[in-house]
């Protein structure tokens, strides 16, 4: 009866059950941390293919671990999925919400990922400088940066359905007026995060963003370091994913 | 235990010849001697084997090595048996000459040896025939996808569909295979099912053992494909009803026995859709609706799954089903070209072919292809014995058909 009441109050089913499936595993979900969407699974699939292709091309290269950074980790879904897919990967994850950091680490341990393979810490994208990074994990440079940052434009926030609007973290959803605030932070930090060799950045964004990002970076953006490679649609046919590169 | 001549036989051969002779006791011997068509085929295979081996030693292109290797291992299993046979024939010849050069006692002296050798040759002939016919039948070792659909007969059909499902599940358990329901519709009011898809897989040991004559999941279950007709008095009536359930066994070629031979559909031929077409999607919506529909554009075949909690898993299941359906359609078209009997027997052809009738009042199941009947319906169904009851008879029929086709060409 209590469960029915909660459902009638539009509490997300993932919070009620306390967990949900993502990719091929189950993760704990807890308010107010954002529940993973199906589109984010597609993001992970794109990154996995990317890493596999890169590995094919550099077969003879070093056996150094692949360094992955998950910005805005939430439940930890993205980073954990990548860590599981690549046993030689080491994932660093950041989020500005303490609940998210705790939940990400909790999910990682539950799925048998050690501290060395997956570690989430409290930090914003803009503050995640080399100093902050090395202090915590001694990882300075990343091969892949992945993010599902808050990307909903401010004016859309009131149009959201009650289960999202009333129960999930505002800070995990809203990306400022045009929704691109956190995306801009990430792009600004990318050159610092990139290692000696190529760094690829995959992001899930609002349907309005890919074209805007392409025109901003690829065009006459103030950015000679970052390169806009491509954008892709999700399975519902909406512009959803962008790939950037720093070489 | 069949007496075995010690030399030239390694332990595996002993085990298999014994096993096969036990099996042949259950069915009439296929042939009395090896027909000319097969003799020719064997000679051709021995030659090809030699050619491949010499090509292999000279080949530098690594991409060809894989396919040479595979063909060689298939041929090896046949060539080894053929050479055994030749050796036995030579031995027989030697004995004949010895007998001819001796006096009358000679014949008695060698009589038992002669009999032994002849029986061994006959057993090898049967095994050889089976292996040659099987070499044209690579799908037998694959895993399978079972699809059951209730046909005409309303509730009755649904109920029987449910009973068949349980029966096959019991069978799969006794074989210690893995049973994974991919998608099931809702149960009807009385507990029946209208449609279901199940993935059945055996533990693949990775290396193809060329001495292993055993059938895989598909090889065992393929004769279940077709329409099963039921005649019985339903729970809620007094008269006999006739209803129908359609069963399909699809070969599952996804990732079995080495990926290079696995069948996969070119991504460009597939359209993948979700059911969430409207609205902004993404972070805007927290949906647990992650159904996926995949359509194969060239044929129009589609599969949609919504059972799983993650879109990723739904997509994986839908891919498995659609790959099997498309692969199966291709195979059916190929088989139909060879004539309807082969298509029907090989588990394809017109899926609306009535293959079995379950007559409950007479307590009898009849297979209309091999014309074999068995009594004890309850035991057969609940004991999961349907497949094993008809398998030997259908296998024999398949071999007769395949042999006929080979000798006709």
Interface residues (C-beta under 8 A of the other chain):
Chain A: X12 X13 X14 X20 X21 X22 X23 X24 X34 X35 X37 X38 X39 X41 X42 X45 X148 X150 X151 X152 X156 X159 X160 X161 X163 X164 X168 X172 X173 X204 X206 X207 X234 X235 X236 X237 X238 X240
Chain B: X272 X273 X274 X276 X277 X280 X281 X282 X283 X284 X285 X286 X287 X288 X290 X292 X308 X309 X310 X311 X312 X313
